[in-house]
Amino acid sequence: MILNLPTKIDFGQMKFGSSYSRDYIIKNTTNQGINITDFSKSCSCVQASLKVSHLSPNESTTINVTVTPGSTGLFSRSMAFKINGQSYTVTLTGHAS
């Protein structure tokens, strides 16, 4: 099973030390239930909360992702999870000044 999920969230221009949030939506487009497991983040500068970890067909859930750049310049971090055992990684990018 492969879901067509975005692989990148671009936060754009950010101010150093400020926090920025985006929603990442996962929709179950299959005809079977899915389980989201092994959720992880690349650093403490990324906070993320998953609302629901089991989705029936055609259901959606949101991961609220917040990043706080710890330095100026290009920002690139990630979050990862598994859906029914298949790994997915989302790159979080931006530019802090």
Secondary structure by P-SEA (a helix, b strand, c coil): cccccccccccccccccbbbbbbbbbbccccbbbbbcccccccccbbbbbccccccccbbbbbbbbbbbccccccccbbbbbcccbbbbbbbbbbcc
